[in-house]
């Protein structure tokens, strides 16, 4: 885009909106769950009160992260979608793609 001009490639912005609400969210959840599974599996080779506390704390951390990430990604998808809609209307592309 030329300097001073603001806007977006509508097709790419639409793709971003779809990614934020779907695959990105799934990938992050999968990664967090995989990490948690490995941490929880450490109980077979790491036995200690501190280890149990760490595993418990980590499980809680993952749960909080998932909740916050879901909220953040939903808000990002919504905001991106609103920008997409506004740009589409402003450029005469029929209000959306």
C-alpha positions as CSV (number, residue, x, y, z in Angstrom):
1,X,0.0,0.0,0.0
2,X,1.2,3.5,-0.7
3,X,2.4,5.7,2.1
4,X,-0.3,7.6,3.7
5,X,-3.1,5.4,2.4
6,X,-4.8,3.2,5.0
7,X,-6.9,0.1,4.2
8,X,-6.6,-3.6,3.9
9,X,-6.5,-6.4,1.4
10,X,-10.1,-7.6,2.1
11,X,-9.5,-11.2,1.1
12,X,-6.5,-11.4,3.4
13,X,-8.4,-9.7,6.2
14,X,-11.3,-12.1,5.8
15,X,-8.8,-15.0,6.0
16,X,-7.3,-13.5,9.2
17,X,-10.8,-13.2,10.8
18,X,-11.5,-16.8,10.0
19,X,-8.1,-17.9,11.3
20,X,-8.5,-16.1,14.6
21,X,-11.8,-17.7,15.3
22,X,-10.8,-21.2,14.3
23,X,-7.5,-22.7,13.5
24,X,-5.3,-20.4,15.6
25,X,-7.5,-21.0,18.6
26,X,-7.4,-24.8,18.1
27,X,-3.6,-24.8,17.6
28,X,-3.1,-22.8,20.8
29,X,-5.4,-25.1,22.8
30,X,-3.7,-28.2,21.3
31,X,-0.2,-26.9,22.3
32,X,-1.3,-26.0,25.8
33,X,-3.0,-29.3,26.3
34,X,0.0,-31.2,25.0
35,X,2.3,-29.3,27.4
36,X,-0.1,-30.1,30.3
37,X,-0.2,-33.7,29.4
38,X,3.6,-33.9,29.5
39,X,3.8,-32.1,32.8
40,X,1.1,-34.3,34.3
41,X,2.9,-37.4,33.0
42,X,6.0,-36.4,35.0
43,X,4.3,-38.0,38.0
44,X,5.8,-41.3,36.9
45,X,9.4,-40.1,37.3
46,X,9.1,-37.0,39.6
47,X,7.6,-37.8,43.0
48,X,7.7,-35.1,45.6
49,X,5.3,-32.7,47.3
50,X,6.7,-29.8,45.2
51,X,6.3,-31.8,42.1
52,X,2.6,-32.4,42.9
53,X,2.1,-28.7,43.6
54,X,3.9,-27.8,40.3
55,X,1.6,-30.2,38.3
56,X,-1.5,-28.8,40.0
57,X,-0.4,-25.2,39.5
58,X,0.5,-25.9,35.8
59,X,-2.9,-27.4,35.2
60,X,-4.6,-24.3,36.7
61,X,-2.3,-22.1,34.6
62,X,-3.3,-23.9,31.4
63,X,-7.0,-23.6,32.2
64,X,-6.7,-19.9,32.8
65,X,-4.6,-19.4,29.7
66,X,-7.2,-21.2,27.6
67,X,-10.0,-19.0,29.0
68,X,-8.0,-15.8,28.4
69,X,-6.8,-16.9,24.9
70,X,-10.3,-17.8,23.9
71,X,-11.6,-14.4,25.0
72,X,-8.7,-12.5,23.3
73,X,-9.0,-14.4,20.0
74,X,-12.8,-13.9,20.0
75,X,-12.4,-10.2,20.5
76,X,-9.7,-10.0,17.9
77,X,-11.8,-11.9,15.4
78,X,-14.8,-9.6,16.2
79,X,-12.7,-6.4,15.8
80,X,-11.1,-7.7,12.6
81,X,-14.5,-8.6,11.3
82,X,-15.9,-5.1,12.1
83,X,-12.9,-3.5,10.3
84,X,-13.5,-5.8,7.3
85,X,-17.2,-4.8,7.2
86,X,-16.3,-1.0,7.5
87,X,-13.7,-1.2,4.8
88,X,-16.1,-3.2,2.5
89,X,-18.8,-0.6,2.9
90,X,-16.5,2.3,2.5
91,X,-15.0,0.9,-0.7
92,X,-18.3,-0.2,-2.1
93,X,-17.7,-4.0,-2.0
94,X,-21.3,-4.7,-0.9
95,X,-20.8,-4.7,2.8
96,X,-18.6,-7.8,3.0
97,X,-16.9,-10.6,1.2
